[in-house]
């Protein structure tokens, strides 16, 4: 039987891994959105589709650059989780 503390530790590690893994994509999207917003304000261009294309391209480029790190980060978490699987089952 798995304990509450073990479940809490697994959940905490999973949330931490998700935050660390998604942070580069979210930060790039935020920065590009801010730059496009400033550009729209300065030029008085209020086209809604102008914000999507640069964000999509920036996120895609970031995914191409950091994708292997993100995959290794997620894979490392899963390897740790599965390698401790017998420990979690034998708790109790």
Phi, psi and omega in degrees: 000129181278142183272165179296323180296320179294318178297319178296319178296317179297315180296318179297315179295323179294316180294319178299317179297318178297317181295313181295320182289322183272348184302315181299318179295318180293320179294317178297317178298319179295315182293316178295320177298321178294317179296316178296321179296318177295318178299317179295322179293317182292320184265357182060026174269119183246044178278123184290328182286346180295333181282332187283316185297310178298322178296315180297316179296317180295318179294320178297315179295318178297321178294323178293321182284313186256010183297321181293322177295318180296318179294318177296323179296312180292320179294321178298319177297315181293322178297316178298318181296313182287330179289335178263010185300316181294327176294318180293325181288323184277357178293148175137000000 
